[in-house]
């Protein structure tokens, strides 16, 4: 059997990605402005993080774009979008500490969120998509870093909706699509191959897992789920077993068990 081929990196429309980041951040900010002190003190599914900690983290994640654009430009990018999901775990403790610190020293989260949005809009005006940024995990082009921000914003929108009953922050379609595609491509990069087809309609289909390559007709190994369930699986919010038990994912074929490959990031 020939060695599994790594998937070709996907390209993302720079203009649509910028708009997706700005729109999803605005969705979060608008909802967060309505949160009461009691709601901000609610626990989340992220360990000891409160809603206040999570909101501060979201502002920090989006604000990292502006901070990076204020720094000197590196000579070249040394990472791409598919490096991001595999690198986050090594910085998780530092990110959590920074988020908690920001929440503690910022009593007025509304001002923080609004200031972050204003700076983000200003910094993204007129800057080239190929601009290289120095960020925590390495040097990366602006458009690639914006793709990673859709993951931060979409995943944490879901975390906020889970933590605060009735909040129901909407998802920008392009942000949800971009997040879904990046995490699907991450699976294909982690387990390259062509024996299993993973379908996340309407946004993504990828081939993965070593084994006989499917070429025509119905694939022998198929996994299908919806975008939010996929994102929760990929980030450890939902386990593979629980998703199967609740019929949130359909899996058929002897190579369709992705339990040992998930989560992809946490």
C-alpha positions as CSV (number, residue, x, y, z in Angstrom):
1,X,0.0,0.0,0.0
2,X,1.4,3.4,-0.9
3,X,2.1,5.8,2.0
4,X,-0.8,8.1,2.9
5,X,-0.6,11.5,1.2
6,X,-0.9,14.6,3.3
7,X,-3.8,16.9,2.3
8,X,-3.1,19.9,0.2
9,X,-3.4,23.1,2.3
10,X,-6.7,24.8,1.8
11,X,-6.8,28.5,0.8
12,X,-9.2,31.0,2.4
13,X,-10.6,34.1,0.9
14,X,-8.9,37.0,2.7
15,X,-11.8,39.5,2.4
16,X,-14.4,37.0,3.6
17,X,-12.2,35.9,6.5
18,X,-11.6,39.5,7.7
19,X,-15.4,40.1,7.6
20,X,-16.1,36.8,9.4
21,X,-13.7,37.7,12.3
22,X,-15.2,41.2,12.6
23,X,-18.8,40.0,12.4
24,X,-18.4,37.2,14.9
25,X,-16.6,39.4,17.4
26,X,-19.3,42.0,17.0
27,X,-21.9,39.2,17.7
28,X,-20.1,38.3,20.9
29,X,-19.6,41.9,22.0
30,X,-23.3,42.8,21.5
31,X,-24.4,39.8,23.6
32,X,-21.7,40.3,26.3
33,X,-22.9,43.9,26.8
34,X,-26.2,42.5,28.2
35,X,-24.6,40.1,30.7
36,X,-25.3,40.9,34.4
37,X,-22.8,40.5,37.2
38,X,-24.5,37.3,38.2
39,X,-24.2,35.9,34.7
40,X,-20.6,36.9,34.4
41,X,-19.9,34.9,37.6
42,X,-21.4,31.7,36.2
43,X,-19.1,28.7,35.7
44,X,-18.3,27.5,32.2
45,X,-17.3,24.0,30.9
46,X,-13.7,25.2,30.8
47,X,-12.5,24.0,34.2
48,X,-12.3,26.9,36.7
49,X,-13.1,29.6,34.1
50,X,-16.1,31.9,34.8
51,X,-18.1,33.6,32.1
52,X,-16.1,36.8,33.0
53,X,-12.8,34.9,32.4
54,X,-14.1,33.7,29.1
55,X,-15.2,37.1,27.9
56,X,-11.9,38.5,28.8
57,X,-10.1,35.7,26.9
58,X,-12.2,36.4,23.8
59,X,-11.2,40.0,23.9
60,X,-7.6,39.0,24.3
61,X,-7.8,36.5,21.4
62,X,-9.2,39.1,19.0
63,X,-7.0,41.8,20.4
64,X,-3.9,39.8,19.6
65,X,-4.4,40.8,16.0
66,X,-4.0,44.4,16.8
67,X,-1.0,43.8,19.1
68,X,0.7,41.7,16.4
69,X,0.2,44.5,13.8
70,X,1.8,47.0,16.2
71,X,5.0,44.8,16.3
72,X,7.8,44.9,13.8
73,X,7.2,42.6,10.8
74,X,9.2,39.3,10.8
75,X,11.1,38.5,7.6
76,X,8.9,35.6,6.7
77,X,6.2,33.4,8.0
78,X,7.3,30.1,9.6
79,X,4.0,28.6,10.4
80,X,0.6,28.2,8.6
81,X,-3.0,27.5,9.6
82,X,-2.5,23.8,10.1
83,X,0.3,24.4,12.6
84,X,-2.0,26.3,14.9
85,X,-4.3,23.5,16.2
86,X,-1.3,21.4,17.1
87,X,0.6,24.2,18.9
88,X,-2.1,25.6,21.2
89,X,-1.7,22.9,23.9
90,X,1.8,24.0,24.7
91,X,0.6,27.5,25.5
92,X,-2.6,26.6,27.2
93,X,-1.4,27.4,30.8
94,X,0.0,30.7,29.8
95,X,-3.1,31.7,27.9
96,X,-5.3,30.7,30.8
97,X,-3.2,32.7,33.3
98,X,-3.3,35.8,31.0
99,X,-7.0,35.5,30.6
100,X,-7.6,35.3,34.3
101,X,-5.3,38.2,35.0
102,X,-7.1,40.3,32.3
103,X,-10.5,39.5,33.8
104,X,-9.4,40.4,37.4
105,X,-7.8,43.8,36.5
106,X,-10.7,44.8,34.1
107,X,-13.8,45.5,36.1
108,X,-15.5,47.1,33.1
109,X,-15.6,44.4,30.4
110,X,-17.9,46.5,28.2
111,X,-15.2,49.1,27.7
112,X,-12.6,46.4,27.1
113,X,-14.8,44.7,24.4
114,X,-15.6,48.0,22.7
115,X,-12.0,49.2,22.7
116,X,-10.8,45.9,21.3
117,X,-13.3,46.1,18.5
118,X,-12.4,49.7,17.6
119,X,-8.7,48.9,17.6
120,X,-9.3,45.8,15.5
121,X,-11.3,47.6,12.9
122,X,-8.7,50.4,12.7
123,X,-5.8,48.0,12.4
124,X,-7.3,45.9,9.7
125,X,-8.0,48.9,7.5
126,X,-5.6,49.0,4.6
127,X,-3.2,46.4,5.8
128,X,-2.0,43.7,3.3
129,X,-3.2,40.2,3.7
130,X,0.3,39.0,3.2
131,X,1.6,41.1,6.2
132,X,3.6,38.8,8.5
133,X,2.8,38.8,12.2
134,X,4.9,37.8,15.2
135,X,2.5,35.9,17.5
136,X,2.8,33.6,20.4
137,X,3.2,30.4,18.4
138,X,5.5,31.8,15.7
139,X,5.4,34.1,12.6
140,X,2.3,33.8,10.4
141,X,0.6,35.8,7.6
142,X,-2.3,38.0,8.6
143,X,-4.8,36.0,6.5
144,X,-3.7,32.7,8.2
145,X,-3.8,34.2,11.6
146,X,-7.4,35.5,10.9
147,X,-8.4,32.0,10.0
148,X,-7.2,30.8,13.5
149,X,-9.2,33.6,15.1
150,X,-12.4,32.2,13.6
151,X,-11.7,29.1,15.6
152,X,-11.3,31.1,18.8
153,X,-14.4,33.1,18.2
154,X,-16.7,30.3,17.1
155,X,-15.6,27.8,19.7
156,X,-16.0,30.4,22.5
157,X,-19.3,31.6,21.2
158,X,-20.5,28.0,21.8
159,X,-18.9,28.0,25.2
160,X,-20.7,31.2,26.1
161,X,-24.1,29.9,24.8
162,X,-23.6,26.8,26.9
163,X,-22.7,28.7,30.0
164,X,-25.5,31.3,30.0
165,X,-29.0,30.0,29.5
166,X,-30.9,31.8,26.8
167,X,-27.9,33.8,25.6
168,X,-28.0,32.4,22.0
169,X,-25.2,34.4,20.3
170,X,-25.6,33.9,16.5
171,X,-22.9,32.4,14.4
172,X,-21.6,34.2,11.3
173,X,-21.9,31.7,8.5
174,X,-18.4,32.4,7.1
175,X,-16.8,32.2,10.5
176,X,-18.6,28.9,11.2
177,X,-17.6,27.5,7.8
178,X,-13.9,28.6,8.2
179,X,-13.7,27.1,11.7
180,X,-15.3,23.8,10.6
181,X,-12.9,23.5,7.6
182,X,-9.8,24.2,9.5
183,X,-10.6,21.6,12.1
184,X,-11.6,19.1,9.4
185,X,-8.3,19.7,7.7
186,X,-6.5,19.2,11.0
187,X,-8.0,15.7,11.3
188,X,-6.8,14.9,7.7
189,X,-3.3,16.2,8.6
190,X,-3.2,14.2,11.9
191,X,-4.4,11.0,10.3
192,X,-3.5,11.2,6.6
193,X,-5.1,8.6,4.3
194,X,-8.0,7.9,2.1
195,X,-9.9,5.1,3.7
196,X,-12.5,7.2,5.6
197,X,-14.6,10.1,4.5
198,X,-15.6,12.7,7.1
199,X,-18.6,14.8,6.0
200,X,-19.6,18.0,7.9
201,X,-22.3,19.4,5.7
202,X,-22.6,22.0,4.3
203,X,-19.0,23.1,4.9
204,X,-16.5,20.3,4.6
205,X,-15.6,16.8,3.4
206,X,-12.2,15.3,4.0
207,X,-10.5,12.0,3.4
208,X,-8.4,10.6,6.3
209,X,-7.1,7.4,8.0
210,X,-4.6,5.0,6.4
211,X,-6.1,2.1,4.6
212,X,-7.5,1.2,1.2
213,X,-8.2,4.4,-0.7
214,X,-11.8,4.9,-1.9
215,X,-12.1,6.0,-5.5
216,X,-15.7,5.7,-6.6
217,X,-19.2,4.9,-5.4
218,X,-20.2,5.0,-1.7
219,X,-17.2,5.0,0.6
220,X,-16.9,2.0,2.9
221,X,-16.1,4.1,5.9
222,X,-18.1,7.3,6.5
223,X,-18.5,9.7,9.4
224,X,-21.1,12.5,9.2
225,X,-22.1,15.1,11.7
226,X,-23.2,18.8,11.9
227,X,-20.7,21.7,12.2
228,X,-21.2,22.5,15.9
229,X,-21.0,18.8,16.9
230,X,-17.8,18.5,14.9
231,X,-16.3,21.6,16.5
232,X,-17.2,20.2,19.9
233,X,-15.6,16.9,19.1
234,X,-12.5,18.5,17.7
235,X,-12.0,20.6,20.8
236,X,-12.9,18.1,23.4
237,X,-16.3,19.7,24.4
238,X,-18.0,16.4,23.5
239,X,-16.6,12.9,23.5
240,X,-16.8,10.6,20.6
241,X,-18.7,8.0,22.6
242,X,-21.3,10.6,23.9
243,X,-21.8,11.9,20.4
244,X,-22.5,8.4,19.1
245,X,-24.8,7.6,22.0
246,X,-26.8,10.7,21.4
247,X,-27.0,10.2,17.7
248,X,-25.1,13.4,17.1
249,X,-22.7,11.6,14.7
250,X,-23.2,8.8,12.3
251,X,-20.3,6.4,11.7
252,X,-20.3,3.4,9.4
253,X,-17.4,1.1,8.5
254,X,-14.6,-0.6,10.4
255,X,-12.3,2.5,10.0
256,X,-14.9,5.0,11.0
257,X,-14.1,5.1,14.7
258,X,-12.4,8.4,15.3
259,X,-12.4,8.1,19.1
260,X,-8.6,7.6,19.3
261,X,-8.0,10.7,17.1
262,X,-10.1,13.2,19.1
263,X,-9.9,15.8,20.4
264,X,-7.6,17.5,17.9
265,X,-7.1,20.5,20.2
266,X,-8.3,21.6,23.6
